[in-house]
Amino acid sequence: MSDPQPTVTANGQSIEVQLPLSLHDFLEGQGMLPRSVVVELNGEAVSPSEFADRQLSGGDSMEIVKIVAGG
């Protein structure tokens, strides 16, 4: 019997992931442009420059907010 698929929670939605997985690759996999979002991972704001280096773990929780330009 295999281990259950790891999941992360994004904006309250549980999503199955294949680990290892960077935050950058997760965002792209969800159809988001990493440079157009702000991410809070486990209660900590993550700078876009860190997305490629930040590895997700099963059980991580994040809030993702799209940046909207304009007035």
Contacts in CASP RR format, 6 or more apart in sequence:
PFRMAT RR
TARGET T0000
AUTHOR 0000-0000-0000
METHOD contacts of the structure
MODEL  1
MSDPQPTVTANGQSIEVQLPLSLHDFLEGQGMLPRSVVVELNGEAVSPSE
FADRQLSGGDSMEIVKIVAGG
5 16 0 8 1.000
5 17 0 8 1.000
6 16 0 8 1.000
6 17 0 8 1.000
6 18 0 8 1.000
6 19 0 8 1.000
6 57 0 8 1.000
6 58 0 8 1.000
6 59 0 8 1.000
7 14 0 8 1.000
7 15 0 8 1.000
7 16 0 8 1.000
7 17 0 8 1.000
7 58 0 8 1.000
7 59 0 8 1.000
8 14 0 8 1.000
8 15 0 8 1.000
8 17 0 8 1.000
8 26 0 8 1.000
8 56 0 8 1.000
8 57 0 8 1.000
8 58 0 8 1.000
8 59 0 8 1.000
8 60 0 8 1.000
8 61 0 8 1.000
8 62 0 8 1.000
9 15 0 8 1.000
9 59 0 8 1.000
9 60 0 8 1.000
9 61 0 8 1.000
9 62 0 8 1.000
10 26 0 8 1.000
10 30 0 8 1.000
10 62 0 8 1.000
10 63 0 8 1.000
10 64 0 8 1.000
11 62 0 8 1.000
11 63 0 8 1.000
11 64 0 8 1.000
12 61 0 8 1.000
15 30 0 8 1.000
17 26 0 8 1.000
17 56 0 8 1.000
17 58 0 8 1.000
19 55 0 8 1.000
19 56 0 8 1.000
19 57 0 8 1.000
19 58 0 8 1.000
20 55 0 8 1.000
20 56 0 8 1.000
21 55 0 8 1.000
21 56 0 8 1.000
22 51 0 8 1.000
22 52 0 8 1.000
22 53 0 8 1.000
22 54 0 8 1.000
22 55 0 8 1.000
22 56 0 8 1.000
23 34 0 8 1.000
23 39 0 8 1.000
23 41 0 8 1.000
23 46 0 8 1.000
23 50 0 8 1.000
23 51 0 8 1.000
23 52 0 8 1.000
23 54 0 8 1.000
23 55 0 8 1.000
23 56 0 8 1.000
23 62 0 8 1.000
24 34 0 8 1.000
24 51 0 8 1.000
24 52 0 8 1.000
24 54 0 8 1.000
26 56 0 8 1.000
27 33 0 8 1.000
27 34 0 8 1.000
27 37 0 8 1.000
27 39 0 8 1.000
27 51 0 8 1.000
27 64 0 8 1.000
28 34 0 8 1.000
30 64 0 8 1.000
32 64 0 8 1.000
32 66 0 8 1.000
34 48 0 8 1.000
34 51 0 8 1.000
35 48 0 8 1.000
36 66 0 8 1.000
36 67 0 8 1.000
37 48 0 8 1.000
37 64 0 8 1.000
37 65 0 8 1.000
37 66 0 8 1.000
37 67 0 8 1.000
38 45 0 8 1.000
38 64 0 8 1.000
38 65 0 8 1.000
38 67 0 8 1.000
39 45 0 8 1.000
39 46 0 8 1.000
39 51 0 8 1.000
39 62 0 8 1.000
39 63 0 8 1.000
39 64 0 8 1.000
39 65 0 8 1.000
40 46 0 8 1.000
40 62 0 8 1.000
40 63 0 8 1.000
41 54 0 8 1.000
41 56 0 8 1.000
41 60 0 8 1.000
41 61 0 8 1.000
41 62 0 8 1.000
42 60 0 8 1.000
42 61 0 8 1.000
42 62 0 8 1.000
43 61 0 8 1.000
43 63 0 8 1.000
46 54 0 8 1.000
END
